[in-house]
Amino acid sequence: MTDSTLCSDMIAYHHWEGKVDVQWQRKAVHHIFSMQLPDGGWNIYHGGPSEVNATIKGYLALKLAGVPATDPRMLKARQVALSLGGVPRMNTFSRLYLALLGLFPWAYVPTIPCEVILIGNGFTSISGR
C-alpha cells in the first residue's frame, strides 16, 4: 500500500514517456480515488490533511488518465487545490514535474547552479563546518 503520490507520479511519467499500460493505469486510477479524502484532496501521510502537492498531482494524473474534469470527485479536488493555494503554493519538485509535462513555465522552476553541485563534500571541511 502506498500513498496516492507514487501512483500519480507514475501515471504522469508513463504519459511523459508515451508508454501507457492501460490496465495498470486503470488500477492506479482506482487506487488514487480510493485514497481521496472526504474534502476532495489527498494527503501525504495517513490521517493527515489534504496537501497541495498531492492534491494537484492526483488531479493531474486522473486527467491524464482520461477522467473528465466534470466528474464530481474531480470538481471537489480542484476546489481543494485552489483553496490550498493552487500551483503557486506547490514545492520545487512538483513545479519541475509540471514543467516536464509542459504545464508550467521553466522560468519559474528554481535552478541550482552546476558549480554548487560540483563543489562536493570537501567544501564543508574547507569552510570549517
Buried (B, 14 or more C-beta within 10 A) or exposed (E): EEBBBEBBBBBBBBBEEEEBEEEEBEEBBEBBBEBBBEBBBBBBEEEEEBBBBBBBBBBBBBBBBEBEEEEEBBEBBBBBBEBBEEBEEBEEEBBBBBBBBEEBEEEEBEEEEEEEEEEEEEEEEEEEE
